[in-house]
Amino acid sequence: MASFSFKNYWDPTPKTYRIIGDILLALGTIITTNGIMEGNSTMALIVLIISVLGKFFTNLAGGNEEPQQ
């Protein structure tokens, strides 16, 4: 089980949380691009902020998993 703390920011992120963060950022990029193309800038901005914050918060996870190289 992972713990979330600011001291974990510089430690290696567990693989599961790194995957979740990358998926959040990829989906956020796709949805934001679609929102801009469709002219819905409010939705694009909200999704962009949520996806970037989600990626940041997954960096706060620390756990017992071995770091991946």
N, C-alpha and C positions, 0 to 999 in steps of 0.2 A: 504494500500500500504506500502510496506517495504522500509526502507531506508538502504543504505549500508554505514557503517562507521567503522573505527577501534575501536571506543569507544563501539560499539555494540558487540565486540568479546566476552566479558565476560557475556553479558546479555543472557537470554534465547532466543534461535533461534525460530522464528515462525514455526509452524508445517509444513506448505507447503514447506518452504525452507529446513527444516530438512529432509523431505521425498525426495526432489530433490537431496540433498547432499548424502543421503544414496543410492539412485538409481545410481548416478554417480559412487560412490565408488564400489558398487557391480558389475556394468557392467564393470568398469575398471579392476577389479580383474579377472573377467571371460575372458575378451579379452586379458589381459596381460598373463594369464596362457596359453591360447590357442596359443598366439604368441610365448611363450617360448617353448611349446611342438612342434610347427611347425618349430622352428628354426629361426623365424623372430624376433631377439632380438631388432632391431631398432624400429619396430612397437610396440613391447611390452613396451619398455622404454618410447616412446612418449605417449602412452595411459596411462601408469602408472602416469606419471607426470601430464597430463591433468586431470585425475580423482582425484588425491590428491589435486591439486590446486582448482578444482571445489568444492570439499568438504570443503576446507579451506575457500573459498570465500562465501559459503553459511552461514558460521558462522558469517560473518560480517553483515548479515541481521538483522534488528531490525524493530519492528512494533508494532501495537496495539493489536495483538492477545494475548489471555490469555495463559500463559505458561502451558504446559501439564505436568501432574505428573504421 
